[in-house]
């Protein structure tokens, strides 16, 4: 009997040894995945704009954009109908000085660089001069779009179809001021001087500049493109 009691005690003790250690309920709460840091996010952006497999001129252009403070993402080749398309398109979100672009802005690198240089060299300075503030955002009305000029049947292909053109409509300042290209402004006001500066200087950076007064199709925005013409001719109206 004594031996049986000892055996039973041993079995009970062994069972107690394998029981799980009590754990607080909170220990079972899954730990959330940490959010990426700003450095990690920048790393992801640089990965998305890899220079591998690109022509040397495209690599050099993208490198210049980054040096100028442009934030962009490389996207897959665009192949549209007929002549439409961009071989090495960029989705540009932020211009020099932290100026944001509204909507999705798809351009080729050369057009993106012209826009960046115009923003840094003209628009940013004009905002400071006329409003004593900084340019915060530009509303773009059109970038890549596979169509003919002014959407007219039988017309030549639009430079928007090649990623060479952008339409800009409103300019937002950090202090809340908004300047709309479509607004009829009295002469010699800060808004009128601002828009005149942007338009007049446009032909230094682009080969085509159109806006209100050019034709009925450009009454509410500036059209800038980088079409190549014979003898370097520029059309600014």
N, C-alpha and C positions, 0 to 999 in steps of 0.2 A: 504493500500500500504506500509505504514511504517513497519507494522508487517511482511509482506512478505519479505521486504528487510532484516529485522533482521534475519528471519529464513534462508534465503539464505546465509547470512554472517556466521551464525553458522555452516551450513553444510560445507562450504568451509574451515572454520577454523578447523573443526574436521578432515576433510580429510588431511589437512596439518600436523596435529598432528601425524597421523599414517604413514606418508611417511618415508621410511628408511633413516637413517642418512648416508650422503655420506661417503664412505670408499675408501681409496686409493687402486689402483689396486694391489700394491705390497703386501697388506695384504692378498690377495687370494692365494699367492704362498705357496704351501704346505711345511712344515718344514721337511727336510730329517731326517730319523731315525739315531740317533747317532751311530757311529761305536763302537763296544765293546772295552772296555779298555783291557790292558794286563791282569789286574787282573780278569776281567770277562772271558776272553779267557782261562785263567788258570783254572778258576772254571768249565768251560765247559769240559776241558780236564779231570779234576778230576772226574766229573760226569760220563764221558764215561769209566772211569777205576774203576768203583764202585767195592767194595770188597764184596758186599752182595751176598750170595748164593754160595760162592766159598769154596773149601776145605781149611783148615787152612794152609797147606803147600803152596798152591797157593797164598793165601793172604800174607803170609810172604815173598814169592819170589817177588811179585809185590811191596811190601813195600820197600824191599831192592833196587829194581831197581830205584824207585823214589828217595830214599836217595842217590843213586850214581849219580843222575843227568840224568838218562835215561828218554827220553820222548817217550811215547808210547800210543797207543789206543787199548783198548780191543775190539775184534771183535767176531762175532758169531762163534759157534763151526763149525769146518770144517769136513765134513764127505765125504771122497773120496771112490773110489773103493777099495775093499779088505781091506787091513790093513791101507790104507792111511787115514790121517786125524789128526786133533789136537783138543783135547777136550777144551782147554782153550787158544786159539791163541792170540798173540799180534802182532800188527802192529807197529814196532819200527822205529822211524824216526831220533832220535838224541841219541848219546852215551855220556858217561861221557866227560866233558871238552868241550861240544858243538860240538863234531865231528858228522857231518851229514852222513847219509847213503843215497846213491842214490837209486832211484826206491822204490818200495814197498817191505819192508822186513818183512815177516811173519815167526815168530818162536814161539816155546813154551817158557815159562818163564825161564826154566833152561838153554836152549841154549842162550837165550837173556842175561842172567846173566853171562854166560861164556864169551860171546863176550864183554860185558861191562867191565868185570874184565881184560880181555886181552888188550882191548883198553887203559884202564887207567893205567894198570900195565906194559905194554910193548910198545905198538905202540906210545903212546903220548911221552914217555920218549925217545924212539929211534929217533923220529922226532927232538926233541930238541937237542939231542946229535949229530946227523949227519948233520943237516941242520940249527941249531940255529933258529928254527922257530917252529910253532905249526902245528899239524895235523888238517886240516880243513874238509876234506871229504874223505869217502871211497866208491869206486864204488863196489857195490855187484852185482855179476853175477847170483846168484840163492839163493833162500831161500826155502820156501815150494814149493814142486813140486811132484805130485803123479806119481812116475815112479820107474823103477828098477835101480839098480846100473849101471851107465854109459849108461843107456837106452838100455841095452842088453836084448833081449827076453829070458825069462826063468831064468834070474839072480835074486838074492835076492833083496828084496825091498830096495830102497835107504833110507838113513836117512833123505834125503830131504822130503820124503813122510810123515814123522812123525813130521816135524818141528824141528828136532834135528841138522840140518846142514846148513852151509852157505858157499858160494863161494865168495872170495874177489879178485878183479883184479887190481885196480889202487888206489894209495894213493895220495891225493892232499894236498899240504902244503899251509899255509897262504901266503907265499912269491911267490907263483906261481909254485913252483917245483912240478912235477908229477913223481911218481915212478910207473912203470908198471911191474907187475910180469912177463909178457910175454917177456920183453926186455932182450936180452943177454947182460950182463954187465961185464966189465973187473973186475978182482979181485981187492980187496982193494980200491974200490971207495965208497963214502958215500952211494950211492944208493944200491950197493951190500951189504954193511954192514947192512944197514937198513933192507933189505929184509931177510937177514940171521938171524938177531935178531928176527924178527917177526916169522919166521918159527921155529927156534930152541926153542923159548920160548913157542910156541903154545901148546906143549904137557903138559905143566904145567896146562893149562886151559881146553884143549880139550882132548878127548881120541883117536881121529884120526886127523892126519895132513898129507896132500898130496899136492904136488906142482910140478913144473917143474922137470923132471927127474924121478918122481914116475912112470908115465905111460903116454901113448899118450893122455889120457883123461884129464890130469891136467897140460898141458904144458903152459897154459896162466893164471893160477889163483891158489890161495891157497884154499884147501877144508878143513874146520874144522867141526868136528861133536862131539857129546857127547854120542855115542853109549856105552852101558854098556856091558863089556866083563867079562868073567870068571876071577876071581882073580885080578880084577882091571887092566887087561892088556891094554896097550896103543900102538897104531900102528902109528908110525911117520916115514915117508919115504921121 
